[in-house]
Amino acid sequence: MSAIKILARVLTARVGPHIELAVESESGEVLKVLATEDQIDRLVDELEDILNSPAEPQDDGPPEAA
């Protein structure tokens, strides 16, 4: 597995029946993948779940009380 990179931007384009995702890292590396509409829907759902969940506590402090 490759090292984790910092995201710079994501571009999308429709390519026939697919959606192309171009993910660029801060170092300029670009990864292009084709996805179906169903895969994009699931990706959006995953991102919404993460954005709507509580943030994880910082490493230097205790977790929030329930």
N, C-alpha and C positions, 0 to 999 in steps of 0.2 A: 504494500500500500504506500502511496506517496505521502509526502509531508503536507500538513494542513497549510493552506494559503489564505490570505485575507482577500475577501471579495471586493472588487472594484465596481463591477456593474454586470447586469444581466440584460441581454437583448433577446427579443422574441420575433419570430416571423412565421407566417404560414407557408408551408412547403407541401403543396398537394393536400393529401388528407391528414398530414402531420403538422405539428408545431415544432419549430426549431428553437432550442434554447442555446444561446451563446453566453457562457459564463466566463468572465474575464477576471483574473487576479490582479492585485496591485503591481505585480512584477511583469504584467503584460501577457501572461500565458492565457490562451483561450481554449476552452473545451466546448465543442458543439455536439449536441445530442438531438435526436428526433424523438418526439413523444406523441402519443395519441391524446385526443381530447380527454379521455377517461383518466389517463395518467396525470394530465395537467390539473384536472378536477381534484384528484387525490392529493397532489402536491399542494394545491391551494388550501385544501382542508387541513393538511398537516401544519402548514404555516399559520393558519388562523388559530389552530389549537395551541400552538406554541406562543403566539402573540397574546392570546387570551388567558393563558395560564399564569399563575403567580411567578414572579422572577425568583430564581434560586438565591438563597442567602449568600452574602459575601463570605469568602473563606475566613475572614478575620473576626466573624461575629457568630453568635448563636442563631439558630433558626427562629422565626417568629412563632409565638405561642399560638396554639389553635383556638 
